[in-house]
Amino acid sequence: MADKKTEFIQYLKGRFEVIRKDSDEYSTRGFCKAIEMEIASFLETD
């Protein structure tokens, strides 16, 4: 289980970096929505 948690954290960290780079302007709501979508898609593939 610890390995799965570590993998998930590393996955999200990578996605955060991509989302930040793709955003021309900072939007808290948009950023949060994107993260929610990433978490949902990761959990669906579990």
LINGIBEL-V150696 format. One record per residue. SS is DSSP state (@ for helix, = for strand, . for the rest). OMEGA is omega in degrees with one decimal (NA if undefined). Layout:
BEGIN
SS/OMEGA, SS/OMEGA
END
This chain:
BEGIN
./179.7, @/179.1, @/179.4, @/178.4, @/179.6, @/178.7, @/-179.8, @/179.0, @/179.6, @/177.9, @/-179.8, @/179.0, @/177.6, @/179.6, @/177.2, @/-177.9, @/179.5, @/-179.5, @/178.9, @/-178.4, @/-178.4, @/-176.0, ./176.4, ./176.0, ./-175.3, ./177.5, ./-178.4, @/-178.7, @/179.7, @/179.0, @/-179.9, @/179.9, @/179.0, @/179.1, @/177.1, @/179.9, @/178.6, @/178.8, @/-179.9, @/-179.0, @/177.7, @/-178.9, @/177.9, @/-178.5, ./-177.8, ./NA
END
